[in-house]
């Protein structure tokens, strides 16, 4: 994960290389809370791939970059 100031900053850093997934920092915070928020629960169990894909889908991260495969 890399953090940039703007889309223009991303483009300069890439220098013509293909983009991966680019999301605003606010979306990253949502993703982190959804992905890791239950880890301290005494009943915690690892998420399945389907559960993780559901998190991505629920947050609107649906382009091919965010597809976990299976």
Buried (B, 14 or more C-beta within 10 A) or exposed (E): EEEBEEEEEBEEEEEEEEEEEEBEEEBEEBBEEBBEEEEEEEEEEEBEEEEBBEBBEEBEBEEEEBEEEE
